[in-house]
Amino acid sequence: MTPDELANPVVASLVAAINDGNRKAFLALLSPDAILTDDAAPHDVCDWIDRELFGAHAHMTVDREQGHGLYLLARMRNDVWAETSTFWRFQLSDGKVSRIDTGQA
């Protein structure tokens, strides 16, 4: 699925920002106190996205979405891990992403 096909417009914009390598657009979609976990371990958002996404040329291909677009199963490809099957769960607050939980699917 392309970002344009995703049900939730905020999540769609986040996926597009990842695929476009647009760190600024990604951060603009997050609430100031956004939380991120990877395989249930909490991470500093900026450190994690720089290492796993934008510094590693990440690209997400969504295979399936659930929960009105707030849960994605996707193939994530980057320079660090090659391609892996991942899940992404999002929580929104006031139109911004307040929590991202991701990990291997």
C-alpha positions as YAML, in Angstrom:
chain: A
units: angstrom
residues:
- id: 1
  name: MET
  ca: [0.00, 0.00, 0.00]
- id: 2
  name: THR
  ca: [1.19, 3.49, -0.71]
- id: 3
  name: PRO
  ca: [0.78, 6.27, 1.86]
- id: 4
  name: ASP
  ca: [-2.10, 7.66, -0.23]
- id: 5
  name: GLU
  ca: [-4.01, 4.42, 0.31]
- id: 6
  name: LEU
  ca: [-3.79, 4.47, 4.10]
- id: 7
  name: ALA
  ca: [-6.94, 5.22, 6.10]
- id: 8
  name: ASN
  ca: [-5.48, 7.63, 8.65]
- id: 9
  name: PRO
  ca: [-4.12, 10.86, 7.14]
- id: 10
  name: VAL
  ca: [-1.65, 11.53, 9.98]
- id: 11
  name: VAL
  ca: [-0.18, 8.02, 9.74]
- id: 12
  name: ALA
  ca: [-0.14, 8.33, 5.94]
- id: 13
  name: SER
  ca: [1.86, 11.55, 6.23]
- id: 14
  name: LEU
  ca: [4.28, 9.88, 8.68]
- id: 15
  name: VAL
  ca: [4.88, 6.98, 6.28]
- id: 16
  name: ALA
  ca: [5.36, 9.42, 3.40]
- id: 17
  name: ALA
  ca: [7.89, 11.38, 5.47]
- id: 18
  name: ILE
  ca: [9.85, 8.18, 6.14]
- id: 19
  name: ASN
  ca: [9.82, 7.18, 2.49]
- id: 20
  name: ASP
  ca: [10.75, 10.69, 1.35]
- id: 21
  name: GLY
  ca: [13.60, 10.92, 3.87]
- id: 22
  name: ASN
  ca: [11.96, 14.02, 5.31]
- id: 23
  name: ARG
  ca: [12.97, 14.18, 8.99]
- id: 24
  name: LYS
  ca: [11.50, 17.66, 9.45]
- id: 25
  name: ALA
  ca: [8.07, 16.58, 8.19]
- id: 26
  name: PHE
  ca: [8.21, 13.46, 10.40]
- id: 27
  name: LEU
  ca: [8.97, 15.48, 13.53]
- id: 28
  name: ALA
  ca: [6.24, 18.01, 12.70]
- id: 29
  name: LEU
  ca: [3.69, 15.18, 12.97]
- id: 30
  name: LEU
  ca: [4.72, 14.27, 16.53]
- id: 31
  name: SER
  ca: [3.43, 15.74, 19.76]
- id: 32
  name: PRO
  ca: [6.16, 17.43, 21.84]
- id: 33
  name: ASP
  ca: [6.15, 14.58, 24.37]
- id: 34
  name: ALA
  ca: [5.88, 11.69, 21.88]
- id: 35
  name: ILE
  ca: [6.95, 8.25, 23.09]
- id: 36
  name: LEU
  ca: [8.63, 5.61, 20.92]
- id: 37
  name: THR
  ca: [9.25, 1.96, 21.74]
- id: 38
  name: ASP
  ca: [11.05, -0.62, 19.63]
- id: 39
  name: ASP
  ca: [10.42, -4.25, 20.61]
- id: 40
  name: ALA
  ca: [8.88, -2.86, 23.84]
- id: 41
  name: ALA
  ca: [12.05, -0.98, 24.83]
- id: 42
  name: PRO
  ca: [11.66, 2.81, 25.16]
- id: 43
  name: HIS
  ca: [13.95, 5.00, 23.02]
- id: 44
  name: ASP
  ca: [14.70, 8.67, 22.62]
- id: 45
  name: VAL
  ca: [12.67, 9.60, 19.56]
- id: 46
  name: CYS
  ca: [15.30, 11.75, 17.82]
- id: 47
  name: ASP
  ca: [18.14, 9.31, 18.44]
- id: 48
  name: TRP
  ca: [16.07, 6.38, 17.19]
- id: 49
  name: ILE
  ca: [14.75, 8.01, 14.02]
- id: 50
  name: ASP
  ca: [18.22, 9.30, 13.14]
- id: 51
  name: ARG
  ca: [19.73, 5.82, 13.56]
- id: 52
  name: GLU
  ca: [16.92, 3.60, 12.22]
- id: 53
  name: LEU
  ca: [15.14, 5.81, 9.70]
- id: 54
  name: PHE
  ca: [16.73, 8.93, 8.33]
- id: 55
  name: GLY
  ca: [20.40, 8.09, 8.85]
- id: 56
  name: ALA
  ca: [19.80, 4.61, 7.43]
- id: 57
  name: HIS
  ca: [17.75, 5.55, 4.34]
- id: 58
  name: ALA
  ca: [14.64, 3.71, 5.52]
- id: 59
  name: HIS
  ca: [11.71, 2.83, 3.31]
- id: 60
  name: MET
  ca: [8.41, 1.37, 4.49]
- id: 61
  name: THR
  ca: [6.09, -0.75, 2.37]
- id: 62
  name: VAL
  ca: [2.76, -1.26, 4.14]
- id: 63
  name: ASP
  ca: [1.30, -4.71, 3.61]
- id: 64
  name: ARG
  ca: [-1.80, -4.35, 5.78]
- id: 65
  name: GLU
  ca: [-3.49, -1.87, 8.09]
- id: 66
  name: GLN
  ca: [-5.98, -2.34, 10.90]
- id: 67
  name: GLY
  ca: [-7.74, -0.23, 13.49]
- id: 68
  name: HIS
  ca: [-8.62, 2.65, 11.16]
- id: 69
  name: GLY
  ca: [-5.00, 2.90, 10.02]
- id: 70
  name: LEU
  ca: [-3.46, 3.07, 13.49]
- id: 71
  name: TYR
  ca: [-1.87, -0.39, 13.24]
- id: 72
  name: LEU
  ca: [0.34, -1.32, 10.29]
- id: 73
  name: LEU
  ca: [2.12, -4.45, 9.22]
- id: 74
  name: ALA
  ca: [4.94, -3.39, 6.96]
- id: 75
  name: ARG
  ca: [8.23, -4.33, 5.40]
- id: 76
  name: MET
  ca: [10.88, -1.91, 6.58]
- id: 77
  name: ARG
  ca: [14.09, -1.66, 4.60]
- id: 78
  name: ASN
  ca: [17.14, 0.31, 5.74]
- id: 79
  name: ASP
  ca: [20.92, 0.29, 5.48]
- id: 80
  name: VAL
  ca: [21.28, -1.27, 8.94]
- id: 81
  name: TRP
  ca: [18.87, -4.22, 8.95]
- id: 82
  name: ALA
  ca: [18.17, -4.78, 5.23]
- id: 83
  name: GLU
  ca: [14.46, -5.72, 5.02]
- id: 84
  name: THR
  ca: [12.43, -6.89, 8.00]
- id: 85
  name: SER
  ca: [8.76, -7.49, 8.71]
- id: 86
  name: THR
  ca: [7.59, -4.96, 11.26]
- id: 87
  name: PHE
  ca: [4.50, -3.80, 13.10]
- id: 88
  name: TRP
  ca: [3.70, -0.16, 13.83]
- id: 89
  name: ARG
  ca: [1.06, 0.94, 16.34]
- id: 90
  name: PHE
  ca: [0.23, 4.63, 16.64]
- id: 91
  name: GLN
  ca: [-1.64, 6.68, 19.20]
- id: 92
  name: LEU
  ca: [-2.84, 10.15, 18.28]
- id: 93
  name: SER
  ca: [-3.63, 13.14, 20.45]
- id: 94
  name: ASP
  ca: [-4.96, 16.43, 19.08]
- id: 95
  name: GLY
  ca: [-4.04, 15.43, 15.52]
- id: 96
  name: LYS
  ca: [-0.44, 14.54, 16.37]
- id: 97
  name: VAL
  ca: [1.30, 11.21, 16.95]
- id: 98
  name: SER
  ca: [1.78, 10.85, 20.70]
- id: 99
  name: ARG
  ca: [3.10, 7.28, 20.74]
- id: 100
  name: ILE
  ca: [4.74, 4.88, 18.31]
- id: 101
  name: ASP
  ca: [5.25, 1.23, 19.17]
- id: 102
  name: THR
  ca: [7.21, -0.73, 16.61]
- id: 103
  name: GLY
  ca: [9.07, -4.01, 16.40]
- id: 104
  name: GLN
  ca: [9.60, -7.16, 14.46]
- id: 105
  name: ALA
  ca: [6.40, -8.82, 13.31]
...
